[in-house]
Amino acid sequence: MAGKATWAGWPGALMLGVVLTMAGCSQPSQGATAKPAEEPAPLVEVVQVRPASDPNSIRASGLVAFKRETSLSFPAAGEVASLLVDVGDRVIEGQLIATMRRTSVGADSAEAEVSRDVAQRNYDRVKRLFDAGAAAQADLDTARLALERTRDAIQLKAPAKGIILRRATEAGQMVAAAQAVYSLGEETSGVIVRASASAADMARVTVGDVVDLEIKERPPLTGKVTRLAPKSADDTGVFQIEIQVDQPASLRSGEVAIARIRPAGAKTEATAFTIPALALTDARADQGMVYVVGADNVAHRRAIQTAGITPDGVTVLAGLAEGDYVITRGAAMLREGQPVRVAKR
């Protein structure tokens, strides 16, 4: 009886062992549950779609400048004693920027002293008359200049708020009367672009024409024509156009600018866009494909119609809208719907 009971329980024990063994085999290991690390989204560069150059526009190149760039000098000859500012420094109106020791006051020191006293009394008299409204500004300026010319030491002060553009002398150098010491760009005068154009182009330009400006490493700027030269510079057949910059921001005098002037009355509607050739991932005849990225940083493939290549890039007639961000560097390695990281917008 005992042997029979033992034999009868064997199948159940065998089944329990099999189940436990299978459960142990099916238990996932800790390493098997780890998901593979996701690859980071590729880094790409983009360009914002802008209208292509208007075929009716006039292209001219020029330099950024302050509208008033004043040459500063001493009213008499002498030795430069000190230079208190340098190129790039900002100055305010009335700030002392240089001093000079006169060398032509006079051989007789007593005579020089008398001359200074007379000039001082004359200036004081004219100043009183000016304050009372009985003397003109020109009379006061003349008296002040006469007084300065009698002094052994002469100060040079900034006539307006601005930036020192050039320094033409060194401390200890001898300078003549009216010889340039500094060049000052007056900030209150505004920033302009002085561009050059041929006689044929000048005939189409009028004051008030809108201008698109391109300056290296700067965002696109706009301006308007404010002055046209009445004659050619140095009789070379090249005329100067003055363009007032709308928002000069941190522009510096001397930067090179490309101006595209839109003459009044000419067609200005943009019918095409320009994108870098690097953005094309597939091109056949007048068709092509590009990747456009939105605020979600996801690349979407877009079919476009092209019209050839210009020095500025590929001309696009259809498929893009102004303001779209088209992927340039990195576009060849993308696929539809792929997340990306934008280097710079």
Secondary structure, 3 states (H helix, E strand, C coil): CHHHHHHHCHHHHHHHHHHHHHHHHHCCCCCCCCCCCCCCCCEECEEECEECCCCCCEEEEEEEEECCEEEEECCCCEEEEEECCCCCCEECCCCEEEEEEECCCCCCHHHHHHHHHHHHHHHHHHHHHHHCCCCCHHHHHHHHHHHHCCCCEEEEECCCCEEEEEECCCCCCEECCCCEEEEEEEHHHCEEEEEEEEHHHHCCCCCCCEEEEEECCCCCEEEEEEEECCCCHHHCCEEEEEEEECCCCCCCCCCEEEEEEECCCCCCCCCCEEECHHHCCEEECCEEEEEEECCCCEEEEEEEEEEEEECCEEEEEECCCCCCEEECCCHHHCCCCCECEECCC
